[in-house]
Amino acid sequence: MNKTTVKILQEIIRDPLFSIANASTKFKKAPTTIYDCTTKLRKLKILSNKNKLLNNELTTAYKKLFITHPYDFSFLTKNNIQILKHMLKEITFQELIIKSKKSRFTVNQLIKNLKQRGFANKQNKIIEPKELIKTIKTIIKYEQNNIIDLPPSAITIYHCKDRNIIQTTKETKLNLNKTSFSAFNFKIITPRNYYTTLKKISIRKIFNDAEKTSKNKREHLLTAMYYYKNRKKLRKNKFYDELIKTEEFQELKKEYA
């Protein structure tokens, strides 16, 4: 979010009768600018298509913060949130620049703003309000869990630090990459479809996904087929090196020839 989007979110929380036209007049911004802000909030799973607040943990955190403390929280922008995450603990100014990967000027401006409000102490740790701390923690939780709207048939079958692997019984319209079992024109497990929330997927990542989610002998054999087709680009794997020598694998090769 940018500063204008944060202000629009604050306005939506404060005014149940929010409208783009009224917000345009109040903030002296073009209606298209207000519309772009609401679009961003929908993508963040904060607003519904009718510009109403969704009922989830993230929205609840923002709502409690803005209602309990009716200040200007326009500093809760995307860039600043990357800094605020590290300010939940005491940290030096230099460490904050390195960890957040933001410029010295950006970090300095935010710290100055927070200290003037009494939100941060001399050790650059956010100390109040508690609702602000809760909101930052909730944002972190949502980012870590890659929380997205999934179709009813979807389940998360594997979770790691950088993404989820999602299984659906039908094709999904979500902006997700197909993973291990249907990428590179080689379907490993049917009839389900598997997707990853990772933005870029490599042959190695695909093999790792297939290896972790294969549960029975048939699935291991199909993963071995993927390994066999891409073994020049993958690290050696003793288990699958042995598996591709078996009679069962040779029969599978004929099936996929």
N, C-alpha and C positions, 0 to 999 in steps of 0.2 A: 504494500500500500504506500501511496505518497501522502503528503500532508492533506491535500484536498479530500482524498478518499477517507482518511481518518476522521476529518471534520464531518463528512457526510454520514459516516457510521454513527458518530456522536449524535447528529441531528435525528437520525432514524430512531435511535434508542430513546431520545428525549421526546420526540413528537410522533405519536401513533398515527397521525393523519399526514405523515410525510408525503410530499409529492415532488416530482422533479421540477415542476414549474415554480413552486414555492421556494424550493432550495436554490434554484437559479436566481431568483430575485434577492433572497436573503444574502447569499454569498457573492452576488454580482459575478456569476460565472455563466457561460453559455449552457443552455439545456443539454447540448451534446457532451459537454464536460461532465455534468452531473450524471448523465446516462452512462458514460464510460466508468465512472466511479462505482455505480451500482453493479455494473457488469463485473468489475474486479471483485466486488464483495460476494457476488454469486459464485464466482470461481473459487473463492476461499471458503465456500460452504457456510457463509454467514447469512446470506439473504436467499429468499425463495424467488421464483420467477415473477412474483407479484410485489417484489420489494418489501416483503415481510420478513422479520427475523426468524431464522430457523431455530428449532429447539434442540440445541446440542451444547456440549460442554464449552466449546470455544465461544459461542455467542453469549452464553451465560456469564462467562468470565468477563468479557468486554462490557456487558450490560451492568454487572455489579460494580465494576470499576467506574464507569461513566456516571452512574446514578449516585453512588456513594460519595464520589469526589468529582463534582461538576467543574473540573478544571479544563484547561486546554491540553489535551494529550496528543497534539499533532506531531510530537516527537516519536510516536510509535510507528515510524515508517519502516519499510522493509530493510533498508540499510542500517538503521539504528537498532533494529531488533537483533541483528547479528552481533552488535556490540553489547546490548543489554543482556543477552544470554550469558555472557562471561562475567557480568557484574552481579550475578547472584552470589558470588563468592568474592572475598577480598582479592584484589589483583592490582599489579602496578600498571602505570600508564603505558610503559613500553610493552609489557606483556599483552595488554589489551589491544594495542595496535597490531601486534604479530598474530594473535589468535583470531581476531575479528577480520583481519585482512582489509581494514579500512584505513583511510589516510589519517595522518596526525591531526589535520584540521578538523575532520569529521568527528573523530573521537574526542578531541578537546572541546568542541562545541557542545556535544551531548553531555559530557561530564559537567561542564560549566552550567548548563541548563538544569541538570538534575540537582546539583549542589545548591543552586540558588533557590530551588523549590524545597530543599530539605529532604530530598528523596535519596541522596547518596551521602556516605560518610567520607572521611579523608582517605580511607583505603579503597575508594572507588567501588564500594559495595552498596547495592540498593538496599535500603533499610526500611523504607515505607513509600507509599501505603501498602499494606499487606495485599490489597486487591490488585495492585500493579504487579507484585511478585507472583501472585497466583496466575495472572493473565500471561506473563512471560513463560511460566512453567507449562501452562496449557498449550501455548503456541509451540513450544519445544516438543511436547508430547504428540501433537498432531503432525508435526514435521517428521518425527522419528517413526511414527506408525504408518506414514504414507496414507493417511485417512482419505478415502475417496468413496463416492457413491457407487456401489456395486449392484448389479442385477440380483434379484432374489435367489437365482440359482448359484450365485458365486460363493465360494469359500476361499479363505486364505490357507493354503496348504503348507507354506513355508515362509518364515520370516527371518530376515537377517538385517544387519545394520543399515544397508543402503536401499533395500526395497523389499517388497512382498512378492511372492509368486501366487497368482490367483487362478483358481480353477473355475471354469464356467461350463454349463452343459450346452450353452448356445453361444454363437458369436456375440461379442460385445461391441458396442459403439464407443466405448471408452477410449481415450487417447493413450493406449498402452501398447507396448511392444509385445509381439508374440515371442514366447520363450521356448525352451528346450524341445517341446514336443511337436512343434509345427513350423519352426523356422527352417530356412535354407531348403525349402521344398522336401523336407523329410519328416513325415509325421511319425512320431515315436509311439505315443500312447493315444488310443482312440476310445470312445468317441468324444472325449472332453477336450476343451480348448484351454491352453495355459498361457497366461500373460504375466509380464513383469512390470512393476512400476518404475524400473530403471529406465532412464531416458535413452541410453545406448546399450546395446547388447552385443557381445562378442562371441566367437565360437567357443572360447574357453569358458565364459560365463554360462553359455548354453549347456555345455557338458557338465559343469558343476551342478547346475539346476537339475539336470536329468539324473545325475548320480545320487543327489540328495533325496529326490522324490520317488525314485524307483523302489517299489516295495516287494514285488514278487519276481519269480524267475523269468517270466515272459518280459516284464519291464526291464530287467537287467540285461536281457539279451538284446532288446531293442536299443537300449542305451549303448551297448557294446557295438551295435551296428553304426551308430552315430560316431562313436570313438574310432571305429575301423575306417569310416569314410573320411575322417578329419585328423587321423593320427599324426600326420606330418606337422600339423599346426598345434598339437596338444602335447603336454608333458606326458612322459611315460607313466602308465598306471598298471601295476602288476596284476591287479584283479581282472581288469578288462583285457590285458595281454593274454592271460590264461584262458579267459572266456571265449575269445575269438578263435582259439585252437580247438574248441570242442565240436563234436558232431552236431549238437543242437544248433550251434551258431552257423555251421555250414548249411544246414537245412534252411535256416532263416535267410541266408544270403541268396539262396535259390528263389525264395518267396519274394524277395525285394529286387531281384535281378532285373 
